[in-house]
């Protein structure tokens, strides 16, 4: 999770919403990224999506069997679906997102009968740190 926070802080420096994500398998980082939607002018360039793409490239497969994802904010519907399709084993996230989240909030994708694969989910890790990072970022932007 520390690496995910490093990626989130780097995203904030770039003017992006400070969210970071890291894909790990057997203790090896396969992909790590922060949000880059503004930089890449790509609405899908969320930290999770970029980290998943890197990890898939690293192992040469669209399936991330045995991989875990660490992210500083509860994934949105797009990212939650990509996590499911990539077959991530475990999802660890810091802050919940009552407005945009899709794991413990909103559509609760992994509870849906149409969900292809539901990872084990562990939320609230370093939640206060993630919340403070996000609040400080948006306070500066206003």
Secondary structure, 3 states (H helix, E strand, C coil): CHHHHHHHHHHHHCCCCCCEEEEEECCEEEEEEECCHHHHCCCCCCHHHHHHHHHHHHHCCCCCCCCEEEEEECCCHHHHHHHHHCCCCEEEEEECCCCCCCCCCCCCHHHCCCCCCCCEEEECCCHHHHHHHHHHHHHHHC
